[in-house]
Amino acid sequence: MMSSISYPHSQKELLRLARGEATQKEFASRLKVDKSCLSRYEGEKLGAPVRVINDCLQIVAERLAQASGPQLAEALEHAKLTVKLLEQ
């Protein structure tokens, strides 16, 4: 669980926040991507696919909901929908 609320401002920050204490190998497996791709996403050398961003938003939303209540999780769900719509 997160000790303080941290809002990601980049792909790198979102991925690292979602990954938490997991290793890149563990988190890549969870996201069903290659570890080398995750490394490039975290280094912002490659744009992560919408599915990966959405999965990370879901993970962060769940953690924030536990830490701060449903309003923030709802706001992150709206952000997730916005990203999905923009990618269409």
N, C-alpha and C positions, 0 to 999 in steps of 0.2 A: 504494500500500500504506500501511496505517496505521502510524505510528511508535510509538504506544502504544495499549494497549487502552483503549477508552472504552465504557462501557455506557450505552445510552440509557435515560432514565427517563421519557420522554414521547414522544408522537407527533412533536412538533417535533424532538426530538433524534434519534429514529430516522430520520426523513426526511432530515435534514441530514447525518447520519453516512453514510447510504446514498448520498446525492447526491455527497458528497466534493467534488472540484474541478469537477465539471460545473456548467454554468449551469442555472438553473431550466428554461429552454427545452429544453436537451439532455436533462435528466433527465425532464421531463414527456413528451417524445417517447418515451423508453425505457420509461416506465411506461404509455404510451398514455393519457395524461390531458391535459386542457387546462392550459396554463401557469398560467392564473388559478386553476384548482382546486388545483394544486400549491402555489401561493402561499398559498391559504387553508388548506390542510392544514398547511403549515409554520408558519403563524401561529396554528394551532389555532383558527381561526374556523369550521372545518368538519371534521367527523370523516372521516378517510380510509376508503374502503371496505376490507373485509378483503383483497381481492386486492392492493391497493396496499401494505398493511401486510405481507402475506406476501411480496410481491416485495422489499420493503425488508429484511425479515428474512433473506431468501435472500442478498441482496447483502452484508449485514453478516456473515452466517455464513461466506460464502466468504472474505471478507477476513480475518476472525478466524482461520479455519482455517489460512490461509497464515501468519499471524503467530504463532499460539500452539498449533497442533495440533488434532487432531480432537475432543478432549473438549468444547471450548467450542462448536464447530460443532454437535456432537450436542445439546448443551444448548439451543442456539438453535433447532434443528429441533423439539425438544420444545415450546418456547415457541410456535413457529409453529403446531403442531398444536393446542395449547391454545387459542390465539386462534381458530382455525378452528372448533373444537368449541363454544366459548362463543358464537359468532355464529350457530350453527344453531338 
